[in-house]
């Protein structure tokens, strides 16, 4: 196995162009596990750990440009207000040691349906910045996942950053596992309210061949909030509305039976998480709406 260790981003792109089969590695929290267990034996490893820019972020403007190797710990510590859904998901990633090393770029590169970052990225409406010696492009997160552990990257492309819209409303993340740490999700769910666009987005993990959105549930909830003028009034959600949203979220799943849980359990759990996260996000939205009215800003 050859170990390629470029010091500059341009050198990394050149190495990936010369060796398209080279497997990128930064934190190593996914790749090294596969190598240690004999599940993968790449001819080349492309170590990106010396490229400092991958560990930085830029929060100017309406989006956060998050470097592919920014550790989950940094997201939790510094980006909780701007990216609350992703920060909550970061809290659930494995152990403190792994959170100090692993980043969103690795989750995206592996593209496992059980990756903790995926639901939050889907709910936030992120874009993946991919680059090669041929140029760069932004891939909408909805188009990024193409199959089980497959993504839309070309063989010569690397993930440089992720562009994530700053939260304009409450966001939540929920995960079901056998314990709170060092566990792969049985299923996970993220919800983001986007009041500026009067839109709702979801993300579902570990309940289909790829991370998915519950688009029918989103459309239903968006229409219901408009019809009841709840975006403006911030009133309580009718229980029937919450139940129907949860039912539609569960219906968006296409899970399998495996050692972590049955397909029926995953559908049920996603429905429960959808109802609970909706209650949490809506109560948070109602609080901000009440403050706006009391302050005379509306």
Backbone as numpy.savetxt, mean C-alpha at the origin, in Angstrom:
# Nx Ny Nz CAx CAy CAz Cx Cy Cz
27.00 -16.91 -7.69 26.15 -15.72 -7.69 27.04 -14.47 -7.69
26.80 -13.57 -8.65 27.53 -12.31 -8.72 26.81 -11.25 -7.88
27.60 -10.43 -7.21 27.05 -9.38 -6.34 27.43 -8.04 -6.93
26.45 -7.31 -7.47 26.67 -6.02 -8.10 26.32 -4.93 -7.08
27.22 -3.96 -6.90 27.01 -2.97 -5.83 27.32 -1.56 -6.35
26.44 -1.01 -7.17 26.68 0.34 -7.70 26.58 1.40 -6.61
27.31 2.50 -6.81 27.30 3.60 -5.85 26.39 4.74 -6.30
26.01 4.74 -7.58 25.16 5.81 -8.11 23.96 5.19 -8.80
22.88 5.97 -8.85 21.66 5.49 -9.50 21.90 5.18 -10.97
22.65 6.04 -11.64 22.93 5.81 -13.07 23.67 4.49 -13.28
24.58 4.16 -12.35 25.30 2.89 -12.46 24.36 1.70 -12.22
23.39 1.88 -11.33 22.42 0.82 -11.08 21.57 0.55 -12.32
21.15 1.62 -12.99 20.37 1.45 -14.21 21.19 0.76 -15.30
22.45 1.13 -15.41 23.32 0.50 -16.41 23.50 -0.99 -16.10
23.66 -1.32 -14.81 23.82 -2.73 -14.43 22.54 -3.51 -14.72
21.39 -2.92 -14.45 20.13 -3.61 -14.71 19.90 -3.79 -16.21
20.36 -2.82 -17.01 20.27 -2.97 -18.47 21.15 -4.09 -18.97
22.34 -4.23 -18.38 23.28 -5.28 -18.80 22.85 -6.64 -18.29
22.27 -6.65 -17.08 21.84 -7.92 -16.48 20.36 -7.81 -16.07
19.45 -7.91 -17.04 18.03 -7.74 -16.73 17.51 -8.75 -15.71
18.17 -9.90 -15.61 17.72 -10.92 -14.66 18.21 -10.66 -13.25
19.05 -9.64 -13.05 19.57 -9.34 -11.72 18.44 -8.96 -10.77
18.47 -9.48 -9.56 17.42 -9.22 -8.58 17.85 -8.05 -7.69
17.07 -6.96 -7.68 17.42 -5.82 -6.82 17.27 -6.18 -5.35
18.12 -5.61 -4.53 18.05 -5.83 -3.10 18.45 -4.54 -2.40
17.71 -4.20 -1.35 18.05 -3.03 -0.55 18.03 -3.43 0.92
16.82 -3.50 1.51 16.75 -3.99 2.88 16.98 -5.48 2.98
16.62 -6.22 1.91 16.84 -7.66 1.89 15.84 -8.47 2.69
14.78 -7.83 3.17 13.86 -8.54 4.06 13.00 -9.56 3.34
12.87 -9.46 2.02 12.14 -10.46 1.24 13.09 -11.39 0.49
14.03 -10.79 -0.24 14.90 -11.57 -1.11 15.78 -12.54 -0.32
16.36 -12.09 0.78 17.27 -12.95 1.52 16.54 -14.14 2.16
15.30 -13.94 2.53 14.52 -15.07 3.06 14.36 -16.15 1.98
14.03 -15.71 0.76 13.86 -16.67 -0.33 15.17 -17.39 -0.64
16.27 -16.66 -0.61 17.58 -17.28 -0.88 17.95 -18.26 0.23
17.74 -17.84 1.48 18.11 -18.69 2.61 17.34 -19.99 2.64
16.08 -19.95 2.17 15.26 -21.16 2.16 15.36 -21.93 0.84
16.23 -21.47 -0.05 16.43 -22.17 -1.31 15.32 -22.00 -2.31
14.46 -20.98 -2.13 13.35 -20.75 -3.06 13.79 -19.97 -4.29
14.95 -19.34 -4.19 15.43 -18.54 -5.31 16.95 -18.58 -5.30
17.54 -18.65 -6.50 19.00 -18.62 -6.63 19.35 -17.77 -7.85
19.28 -16.44 -7.73 19.54 -15.59 -8.89 21.01 -15.62 -9.28
21.26 -15.39 -10.56 22.65 -15.33 -11.03 23.35 -14.06 -10.55
22.57 -12.97 -10.40 23.14 -11.72 -9.92 22.19 -11.10 -8.89
22.80 -10.52 -7.86 22.09 -9.65 -6.92 22.55 -8.23 -7.17
21.59 -7.30 -7.28 21.90 -5.91 -7.52 21.62 -5.13 -6.24
22.67 -4.87 -5.47 22.53 -4.21 -4.18 22.41 -2.69 -4.39
21.28 -2.13 -3.93 21.03 -0.69 -4.07 21.29 0.07 -2.76
21.88 -0.59 -1.80 22.03 -0.01 -0.47 22.95 1.19 -0.39
23.81 1.40 -1.37 24.74 2.52 -1.32 24.15 3.79 -1.96
22.97 3.69 -2.54 22.38 4.83 -3.26 21.49 5.59 -2.27
22.04 6.66 -1.72 21.40 7.37 -0.61 20.04 7.96 -0.99
19.89 8.41 -2.23 18.65 9.09 -2.61 17.43 8.19 -2.47
17.61 6.89 -2.53 16.48 5.97 -2.41 15.91 5.97 -0.99
16.67 6.48 -0.04 16.21 6.52 1.34 15.69 7.88 1.77
15.38 8.75 0.81 14.89 10.09 1.13 13.49 10.29 0.59
12.84 11.34 1.06 11.50 11.67 0.56 11.38 13.18 0.41
10.40 13.60 -0.42 10.14 15.01 -0.67 8.64 15.25 -0.50
8.29 16.08 0.49 6.88 16.33 0.78 6.36 17.65 0.27
7.09 18.34 -0.60 6.62 19.60 -1.15 5.55 19.32 -2.21
4.52 20.13 -2.22 3.46 19.95 -3.20 2.37 19.03 -2.69
1.45 18.65 -3.56 0.29 17.84 -3.14 0.60 16.37 -2.91
1.78 15.92 -3.29 2.14 14.51 -3.12 3.43 14.39 -2.32
3.65 13.20 -1.80 4.93 12.84 -1.20 5.65 11.92 -2.18
6.86 12.31 -2.54 7.69 11.43 -3.36 8.57 10.63 -2.40
8.20 9.38 -2.25 8.81 8.51 -1.25 9.85 7.61 -1.92
11.12 7.77 -1.54 12.16 6.92 -2.10 11.88 5.46 -1.85
12.26 4.62 -2.79 11.92 3.19 -2.73 12.45 2.50 -1.49
13.54 3.03 -0.91 14.17 2.36 0.23 13.95 3.09 1.55
13.03 4.04 1.61 12.74 4.69 2.89 12.20 3.63 3.85
12.83 3.42 4.99 12.39 2.36 5.89 11.00 2.65 6.47
10.29 1.58 6.79 8.96 1.73 7.39 9.02 2.55 8.67
10.10 2.41 9.42 10.23 3.18 10.66 10.19 4.68 10.39
10.85 5.13 9.32 10.85 6.54 8.98 9.45 7.00 8.57
8.72 6.15 7.85 7.35 6.50 7.48 6.51 6.69 8.73
6.65 5.79 9.68 5.90 5.90 10.93 6.27 7.16 11.70
7.54 7.49 11.75 8.01 8.60 12.57 7.76 9.97 11.96
7.84 10.07 10.62 7.85 11.38 9.99 6.68 11.66 9.04
5.96 10.64 8.61 4.95 10.85 7.56 3.55 10.44 7.99
3.34 10.32 9.29 2.04 9.89 9.78 0.91 10.83 9.44
1.16 12.13 9.41 0.11 13.09 9.09 -0.16 13.17 7.60
0.89 13.08 6.81 0.72 13.20 5.37 0.24 11.89 4.73
0.71 10.77 5.25 0.36 9.45 4.70 -0.13 8.55 5.83
-1.27 8.87 6.44 -1.69 8.12 7.64 -1.99 6.65 7.38
-2.57 6.32 6.23 -2.86 4.92 5.94 -1.61 4.09 5.83
-0.62 4.61 5.10 0.64 3.88 4.94 1.39 3.80 6.26
1.32 4.85 7.07 1.98 4.82 8.38 1.36 3.75 9.28
0.03 3.64 9.26 -0.63 2.60 10.04 -0.22 1.21 9.56
-0.17 1.03 8.24 0.26 -0.26 7.70 1.69 -0.56 8.08
2.54 0.46 8.11 3.95 0.27 8.46 4.10 -0.26 9.87
3.21 0.14 10.77 3.26 -0.34 12.16 3.07 -1.86 12.24
2.42 -2.44 11.25 2.10 -3.88 11.32 3.15 -4.74 10.63
4.15 -4.13 10.02 5.16 -4.89 9.29 6.10 -5.59 10.26
6.03 -6.88 10.33 7.03 -7.73 10.98 7.51 -7.18 12.32
8.84 -7.10 12.48 9.49 -6.73 13.74 10.15 -5.36 13.60
10.56 -4.74 14.73 11.29 -3.47 14.62 12.53 -3.57 13.75
13.24 -4.68 13.82 14.46 -4.82 13.01 14.12 -4.76 11.52
13.06 -5.45 11.12 12.67 -5.46 9.71 12.11 -4.11 9.30
11.36 -3.46 10.18 10.84 -2.13 9.86 11.98 -1.12 9.69
13.10 -1.35 10.36 14.25 -0.47 10.21 14.99 -0.67 8.89
14.76 -1.80 8.24 15.48 -2.12 7.00 14.56 -2.10 5.77
13.36 -2.65 5.92 12.49 -2.82 4.76 11.82 -1.53 4.34
11.47 -1.44 3.04 10.79 -0.27 2.50 9.72 -0.66 1.51
8.97 0.34 1.08 7.85 0.12 0.17 8.32 -0.42 -1.17
9.49 0.00 -1.62 9.99 -0.49 -2.90 10.13 -2.00 -2.94
10.58 -2.59 -1.82 10.69 -4.04 -1.75 9.35 -4.72 -1.81
8.35 -4.16 -1.10 7.00 -4.71 -1.16 6.47 -4.70 -2.58
6.69 -3.59 -3.28 6.21 -3.47 -4.65 6.96 -4.42 -5.58
8.27 -4.52 -5.41 9.04 -5.40 -6.28 8.64 -6.86 -6.12
8.41 -7.28 -4.88 7.99 -8.66 -4.64 6.57 -8.88 -5.13
5.70 -7.86 -4.95 4.31 -7.90 -5.42 3.51 -9.07 -4.84
3.87 -9.48 -3.62 3.08 -10.52 -2.97 1.71 -9.96 -2.61
0.63 -10.71 -2.84 -0.69 -10.21 -2.46 -0.83 -9.95 -0.96
0.07 -10.53 -0.16 0.01 -10.35 1.29 0.88 -9.19 1.78
1.52 -8.45 0.89 2.36 -7.33 1.30 1.55 -6.28 2.05
2.09 -5.81 3.17 1.32 -4.90 4.03 1.11 -3.52 3.42
2.02 -3.06 2.58 1.91 -1.71 2.04 0.86 -1.60 0.94
0.56 -2.68 0.25 -0.27 -2.61 -0.95 -1.66 -2.03 -0.71
-2.43 -2.49 0.29 -3.77 -1.92 0.47 -3.75 -0.42 0.69
-2.80 0.06 1.49 -2.72 1.50 1.76 -2.35 2.28 0.51
-1.46 1.74 -0.32 -1.09 2.41 -1.56 -2.26 2.47 -2.53
-3.04 1.39 -2.60 -4.22 1.38 -3.45 -5.24 2.41 -2.97
-5.48 2.44 -1.67 -6.48 3.36 -1.13 -6.05 4.82 -1.32
-4.75 5.07 -1.25 -4.25 6.44 -1.39 -4.17 6.89 -2.84
-4.18 5.95 -3.78 -4.05 6.31 -5.19 -2.63 6.65 -5.58
-1.68 5.77 -5.24 -0.27 6.04 -5.48 0.12 5.80 -6.94
1.31 6.27 -7.29 1.93 5.98 -8.59 3.36 5.52 -8.34
3.79 4.52 -9.10 5.13 3.96 -8.95 6.04 4.57 -10.01
7.14 5.17 -9.56 8.12 5.76 -10.48 9.13 4.68 -10.87
9.04 4.23 -12.10 9.94 3.20 -12.62 10.91 3.85 -13.61
12.16 3.37 -13.61 13.16 3.99 -14.47 14.11 2.94 -15.02
14.57 3.20 -16.23 15.61 2.39 -16.86 16.50 3.33 -17.65
17.50 2.79 -18.33 18.35 3.64 -19.16 17.56 4.26 -20.30
16.37 3.71 -20.57 15.53 4.25 -21.65 14.70 5.45 -21.22
14.60 5.68 -19.91 13.79 6.78 -19.42 12.98 6.35 -18.21
12.12 7.27 -17.75 11.30 6.99 -16.57 9.83 7.10 -16.92
8.99 6.51 -16.08 7.54 6.58 -16.26 6.88 6.40 -14.89
5.65 6.87 -14.80 4.83 6.70 -13.61 3.76 5.66 -13.92
3.70 4.61 -13.10 2.73 3.54 -13.29 1.65 3.70 -12.22
0.39 3.94 -12.60 -0.68 4.01 -11.59 -0.73 2.71 -10.80
-0.95 2.82 -9.51 -0.93 1.63 -8.65 -1.96 0.61 -9.09
-3.06 1.06 -9.65 -4.09 0.13 -10.12 -3.58 -0.77 -11.25
-2.58 -0.30 -11.98 -2.05 -1.06 -13.12 -0.77 -1.81 -12.78
-0.29 -1.66 -11.55 1.03 -2.19 -11.23 1.04 -3.70 -11.00
-0.01 -4.22 -10.36 -0.04 -5.64 -10.02 -0.66 -6.42 -11.18
0.10 -7.33 -11.75 -0.35 -8.03 -12.95 -0.64 -9.51 -12.72
-0.30 -10.06 -11.58 -0.51 -11.47 -11.28 0.12 -11.81 -9.95
0.04 -13.09 -9.59 0.61 -13.51 -8.32 2.13 -13.26 -8.33
2.57 -12.35 -7.47 3.97 -11.96 -7.37 4.54 -11.50 -8.70
3.69 -10.83 -9.50 4.14 -10.25 -10.77 3.71 -8.79 -10.82
4.55 -7.97 -11.44 4.23 -6.56 -11.54 4.50 -6.06 -12.96
4.23 -4.77 -13.17 4.28 -4.19 -14.51 5.66 -3.69 -14.91
6.68 -3.93 -14.10 8.03 -3.48 -14.45 8.57 -4.23 -15.65
9.25 -3.50 -16.53 10.00 -4.14 -17.61 11.26 -4.77 -17.03
11.85 -5.75 -17.72 13.03 -6.43 -17.17 14.19 -5.51 -16.81
14.31 -4.38 -17.52 15.44 -3.49 -17.26 15.08 -2.32 -16.35
13.90 -2.33 -15.76 13.46 -1.21 -14.94 13.69 -1.47 -13.45
13.92 -0.37 -12.72 14.01 -0.39 -11.27 13.00 0.61 -10.70
12.54 0.34 -9.48 11.65 1.28 -8.79 12.51 2.33 -8.11
12.28 3.57 -8.48 13.05 4.67 -7.88 12.30 5.31 -6.71
10.98 5.46 -6.85 10.21 6.13 -5.82 8.73 5.78 -5.99
7.96 6.18 -5.02 6.50 6.07 -5.08 5.93 7.45 -4.80
4.99 7.88 -5.65 4.34 9.17 -5.48 2.96 8.93 -4.87
2.73 9.53 -3.70 1.49 9.28 -2.96 0.85 10.61 -2.61
-0.41 10.75 -2.98 -1.13 11.97 -2.65 -1.22 12.14 -1.13
-0.99 13.36 -0.67 -1.16 13.63 0.75 -2.64 13.47 1.12
-2.86 12.98 2.30 -4.23 12.71 2.75 -5.01 14.02 2.85
-6.20 14.04 2.23 -7.12 15.16 2.39 -8.26 14.80 3.33
-8.23 13.58 3.84 -9.25 13.11 4.77 -8.71 11.92 5.55
-9.52 11.38 6.44 -9.06 10.26 7.27 -8.75 9.01 6.46
-7.80 8.23 6.94 -7.43 6.95 6.35 -7.26 5.93 7.46
-7.53 4.67 7.12 -7.39 3.60 8.10 -6.82 2.36 7.46
-6.26 1.50 8.29 -5.71 0.22 7.84 -6.00 -0.82 8.92
-6.36 -2.01 8.48 -6.64 -3.10 9.42 -6.08 -4.39 8.83
-5.60 -5.24 9.72 -4.95 -6.48 9.28 -5.33 -7.62 10.23
-5.60 -8.78 9.67 -5.90 -9.96 10.46 -4.70 -10.90 10.37
-4.22 -11.33 11.54 -3.12 -12.29 11.60 -3.20 -13.07 12.89
-2.37 -14.07 13.02 -2.41 -14.91 14.22 -1.79 -14.23 15.43
-1.07 -13.13 15.20 -0.49 -12.35 16.29 -0.20 -10.96 15.75
0.30 -10.07 16.60 0.48 -8.68 16.21 1.78 -8.42 15.46
2.75 -9.30 15.57 4.05 -9.05 14.95 4.57 -10.33 14.31
5.52 -10.13 13.36 6.18 -11.26 12.70 5.17 -12.24 12.11
4.18 -11.70 11.41 3.15 -12.55 10.85 2.75 -12.04 9.47
2.52 -12.98 8.56 1.98 -12.63 7.24 0.48 -12.46 7.37
-0.08 -11.45 6.73 -1.50 -11.16 6.86 -2.35 -12.31 6.34
-3.35 -12.69 7.13 -4.41 -13.57 6.62 -5.22 -12.78 5.59
-5.50 -11.52 5.92 -6.09 -10.57 4.99 -5.91 -9.18 5.59
-6.02 -8.17 4.75 -5.83 -6.80 5.20 -6.75 -5.89 4.40
-7.05 -4.74 4.99 -7.99 -3.81 4.35 -7.59 -2.38 4.67
-7.63 -1.52 3.66 -7.35 -0.09 3.85 -8.49 0.72 3.25
-8.75 1.85 3.88 -9.82 2.74 3.43 -9.32 4.17 3.53
-9.58 4.96 2.49 -9.20 6.37 2.49 -10.36 7.19 1.98
-10.71 8.23 2.73 -11.70 9.21 2.29 -10.95 10.36 1.63
-11.44 10.78 0.46 -10.84 11.88 -0.29 -11.88 12.98 -0.44
-12.11 13.77 0.61 -13.18 14.77 0.56 -13.02 15.80 -0.56
-11.79 16.15 -0.90 -11.58 17.15 -1.95 -12.19 16.70 -3.27
-12.12 15.39 -3.55 -12.72 14.85 -4.77 -14.08 14.18 -4.51
-14.50 14.20 -3.24 -15.71 13.49 -2.83 -15.65 12.05 -3.32
-14.57 11.39 -2.97 -14.34 10.03 -3.44 -13.89 9.16 -2.28
-14.07 7.86 -2.47 -13.65 6.84 -1.51 -12.79 5.84 -2.26
-11.68 5.42 -1.65 -10.85 4.37 -2.24 -10.55 3.32 -1.19
-10.43 2.09 -1.65 -10.15 0.97 -0.76 -8.92 0.21 -1.27
-8.42 -0.67 -0.43 -7.37 -1.60 -0.83 -7.54 -2.88 -0.03
-7.48 -4.02 -0.70 -7.66 -5.32 -0.05 -6.42 -6.16 -0.32
-5.85 -6.73 0.73 -4.65 -7.54 0.59 -4.87 -8.97 1.05
-4.16 -9.89 0.44 -4.16 -11.30 0.82 -5.54 -11.94 0.71
-6.35 -11.45 -0.22 -7.69 -12.02 -0.40 -8.02 -12.19 -1.88
-7.00 -12.18 -2.73 -7.14 -12.35 -4.17 -5.75 -12.63 -4.73
-5.64 -13.04 -6.00 -4.31 -13.29 -6.56 -3.39 -12.07 -6.53
-3.97 -10.88 -6.56 -3.21 -9.64 -6.44 -3.91 -8.74 -5.42
-3.23 -7.74 -4.91 -3.95 -6.71 -4.14 -5.00 -6.06 -5.03
-6.17 -5.78 -4.50 -7.27 -5.27 -5.30 -7.99 -4.14 -4.58
-8.79 -3.41 -5.35 -9.73 -2.45 -4.78 -11.14 -3.03 -4.85
-11.96 -2.65 -3.88 -13.37 -3.04 -3.89 -14.14 -1.92 -4.60
-14.10 -1.91 -5.92 -14.60 -0.77 -6.69 -16.12 -0.62 -6.60
-16.85 -1.73 -6.57 -18.31 -1.62 -6.43 -18.66 -1.01 -5.08
-17.94 -1.40 -4.05 -18.18 -0.83 -2.71 -17.85 0.66 -2.70
-16.76 1.04 -3.36 -16.40 2.45 -3.43 -17.49 3.27 -4.13
-17.96 2.75 -5.26 -18.99 3.48 -6.01 -20.27 3.61 -5.20
-20.65 2.53 -4.51 -21.86 2.56 -3.68 -21.73 3.60 -2.58
-20.62 3.58 -1.86 -20.46 4.50 -0.73 -20.36 5.94 -1.20
-19.63 6.18 -2.29 -19.52 7.53 -2.82 -20.89 8.09 -3.19
-21.70 7.27 -3.87 -23.03 7.71 -4.28 -23.92 7.96 -3.06
-23.84 7.07 -2.07 -24.67 7.21 -0.87 -24.32 8.47 -0.09
-23.03 8.76 0.04 -22.61 9.96 0.75 -23.09 11.22 0.04
-23.09 11.19 -1.30 -23.59 12.33 -2.06 -25.10 12.48 -1.91
-25.81 11.37 -2.06 -27.28 11.42 -1.99 -27.78 11.91 -0.64
-27.11 11.48 0.42 -27.52 11.88 1.78 -26.87 13.19 2.23
-26.09 13.81 1.34 -25.37 15.06 1.64 -24.50 14.92 2.89
-23.98 13.73 3.09 -23.19 13.48 4.29 -21.80 14.11 4.22
-21.27 14.32 3.02 -19.99 15.01 2.91 -20.09 16.40 3.55
-21.24 17.05 3.36 -21.42 18.40 3.88 -21.85 18.40 5.34
-22.81 17.55 5.66 -23.39 17.57 7.00 -22.54 16.85 8.03
-21.82 15.81 7.56 -21.03 15.02 8.50 -21.89 14.26 9.49
-23.09 13.89 9.08 -23.99 13.18 9.98 -23.58 11.73 10.15
-24.27 11.01 11.04 -23.95 9.60 11.26 -24.30 8.75 10.05
-23.56 7.69 9.86 -23.83 6.76 8.75 -24.98 5.83 9.12
-25.96 5.67 8.25 -27.00 4.68 8.52 -26.40 3.29 8.61
-26.80 2.48 9.59 -26.23 1.13 9.73 -26.38 0.28 8.47
-27.51 0.43 7.76 -27.71 -0.36 6.55 -26.68 -0.01 5.48
-26.29 1.25 5.44 -25.27 1.68 4.48 -23.94 1.02 4.79
-23.56 1.01 6.06 -22.30 0.38 6.45 -22.32 -1.12 6.17
-23.46 -1.76 6.42 -23.55 -3.20 6.15 -23.41 -3.50 4.66
-24.06 -2.70 3.83 -23.97 -2.94 2.39 -22.56 -2.70 1.88
-21.90 -1.68 2.40 -20.51 -1.43 2.03 -19.65 -2.63 2.38
-19.83 -3.18 3.58 -19.04 -4.33 4.01 -19.32 -5.54 3.12
-20.59 -5.75 2.75 -20.95 -6.87 1.89 -20.28 -6.75 0.53
-20.26 -5.55 -0.03 -19.65 -5.35 -1.34 -18.13 -5.50 -1.27
-17.53 -5.10 -0.16 -16.08 -5.29 -0.01 -15.74 -6.78 0.04
-16.52 -7.55 0.78 -16.29 -8.99 0.85 -16.46 -9.64 -0.51
-17.42 -9.14 -1.29 -17.68 -9.71 -2.62 -16.55 -9.43 -3.60
-15.74 -8.41 -3.32 -14.62 -8.08 -4.21 -13.47 -9.06 -4.07
-13.50 -9.91 -3.06 -12.41 -10.85 -2.79 -12.51 -12.09 -3.67
-11.37 -12.65 -3.96 -11.29 -13.94 -4.66 -10.20 -14.76 -3.99
-10.42 -15.14 -2.73 -9.36 -15.75 -1.92 -9.22 -17.24 -2.16
-8.20 -17.82 -1.54 -7.96 -19.25 -1.58 -7.93 -19.79 -0.16
-8.05 -21.11 -0.04 -7.79 -21.78 1.23 -6.30 -22.06 1.34
-5.68 -21.70 2.46 -4.30 -22.08 2.68 -4.08 -22.26 4.18
-2.82 -22.43 4.57 -2.53 -22.73 5.97 -2.86 -21.56 6.89
-2.99 -20.36 6.34 -3.27 -19.20 7.18 -4.76 -18.94 7.36
-5.58 -19.47 6.47 -7.02 -19.23 6.61 -7.78 -19.75 5.41
-9.06 -19.98 5.61 -9.91 -20.45 4.51 -10.41 -19.26 3.70
-10.89 -19.57 2.50 -11.45 -18.52 1.65 -12.67 -17.88 2.31
-13.53 -18.71 2.90 -14.73 -18.16 3.56 -14.35 -17.24 4.72
-13.35 -17.65 5.49 -12.93 -16.80 6.60 -12.40 -15.47 6.10
-11.62 -15.49 5.02 -11.06 -14.25 4.50 -12.17 -13.31 4.03
-13.15 -13.84 3.33 -14.27 -12.98 2.91 -14.97 -12.37 4.12
-15.24 -13.20 5.11 -15.91 -12.71 6.31 -15.06 -11.63 7.00
-13.76 -11.89 7.14 -12.88 -10.95 7.84 -12.78 -9.63 7.10
-12.71 -9.67 5.76 -12.66 -8.43 4.99 -13.93 -7.62 5.21
-15.07 -8.28 5.25 -16.32 -7.57 5.52 -16.31 -6.90 6.88
-15.83 -7.62 7.88 -15.75 -7.04 9.24 -14.80 -5.86 9.27
-13.62 -6.01 8.65 -12.66 -4.91 8.63 -13.20 -3.71 7.87
-13.92 -3.95 6.76 -14.49 -2.85 5.99 -15.48 -2.06 6.83
-16.34 -2.76 7.56 -17.32 -2.07 8.39 -16.65 -1.28 9.51
-15.65 -1.88 10.13 -14.98 -1.20 11.24 -14.16 0.00 10.77
-13.39 -0.18 9.70 -12.58 0.95 9.22 -13.46 2.08 8.72
-14.61 1.74 8.13 -15.54 2.79 7.72 -16.03 3.57 8.93
-16.37 2.87 10.00 -16.82 3.55 11.22 -15.73 4.46 11.76
-14.49 3.98 11.80 -13.38 4.79 12.33 -13.12 6.02 11.47
-13.04 5.82 10.15 -12.74 6.95 9.27 -13.88 7.96 9.27
-15.11 7.48 9.31 -16.22 8.42 9.25 -16.33 9.23 10.55
-16.08 8.61 11.67 -16.10 9.37 12.92 -15.01 10.43 12.91
-13.85 10.10 12.37 -12.78 11.09 12.26 -13.19 12.22 11.32
-13.84 11.87 10.22 -14.30 12.91 9.28 -15.37 13.78 9.91
-16.28 13.18 10.65 -17.33 13.96 11.32 -16.72 14.96 12.30
-15.67 14.55 12.98 -15.02 15.45 13.93 -14.42 16.65 13.23
-13.76 16.42 12.09 -13.17 17.55 11.37 -14.25 18.43 10.76
-15.36 17.82 10.30 -16.45 18.60 9.74 -17.11 19.47 10.80
-17.31 18.92 11.99 -17.90 19.70 13.08 -17.01 20.87 13.45
-15.70 20.64 13.48 -14.78 21.72 13.80 -14.83 22.82 12.76
-14.99 22.43 11.49 -15.05 23.40 10.41 -16.29 24.27 10.55
-17.43 23.64 10.84 -18.66 24.40 11.00 -18.59 25.31 12.22
-18.05 24.79 13.32 -17.99 25.59 14.54 -17.05 26.77 14.37
-16.04 26.58 13.51 -15.09 27.66 13.29 -15.56 28.67 12.25
-16.73 28.42 11.64 -17.28 29.34 10.66 -16.60 29.31 9.32
-15.84 28.22 9.03 -15.11 28.16 7.78 -15.95 27.60 6.64
-17.09 26.98 6.94 -17.88 26.34 5.90 -18.75 27.33 5.16
